């Protein structure tokens, strides 16, 4: 891990990297030699645990906090990133909000928040991250529609990735 591997000398940012799929992706990128920014929204302890696990295995990582789904979220994320890194090679948009409610139990505020986290935030993270992305850099958008209320926002993320156009 660390300074050897196919990703040695590269920097990655993984949103939602404090646990679950995001953590696994962050650990794998670090194992392959990348320096990894471990993004978290609220669970600082889990993010620190992820960074510690990467470092214990010989990798290089740092945690950055930014709440997604609020005005200025992408700018806040990149400000935190820029304090610890110069340039980006891999962006993994993994953070997402699962909604465990029926259609009848989903109000407009909850629906809008889900859209803001799952569709709007990844778009603006990409938009504001492009100037940091080095030649031959990669953007990866992770999706996993777990219920009907979030499937449209995740589908918008997939379409934005394919077309380069913003989601509705």
C-alpha positions, 0 to 999 in steps of 0.5 A: 500500500502507499507509495507503490501500486498502480495509483502511486502518486495519484490523489482520489476523493471519495464522497461518503467514504466513512462507511459502507461501499465508500469506505471499501472504495477508499481502502481499495484506492489506498491499497493501490497507492492513491492518497485518499480524501475520505469525505464524511457528512456527520460521522467524524468518528467513522471517517477517522476510523477509515483514515486510521485503517488506511494508514495502518495498512500503509496507505495515505488518507485524510478526512474532510467534512462537508454536509451535502444537500445544502446550499454551497455544499460542493464549494465547502467540500472543495475548500476542505479538499484544497487545504490538504491536496493539490490536484485530483486524479480520481473522483468517486461520487458515492455519498447518497441518501437512502429514503425508507418511506412509502410514497404516501409518507414522503413529503415535499421537504423529504423528497427535495432533500433526497434530490439535493443529496443524490442528484444536485450535490454530485453534479456540482461536486463534478462541476467545481471539481473539473478544474482540479482534475488532472489529465487522464483523471476519472470521475465515477458516480456510484448509484444504488436505487434502494427505493422508489423515492430516490430512484429518479435522483439516482437515475439523474446522476447516471444520465448526467454522467453519460451526457455531461448535462445537468440533471433536472 
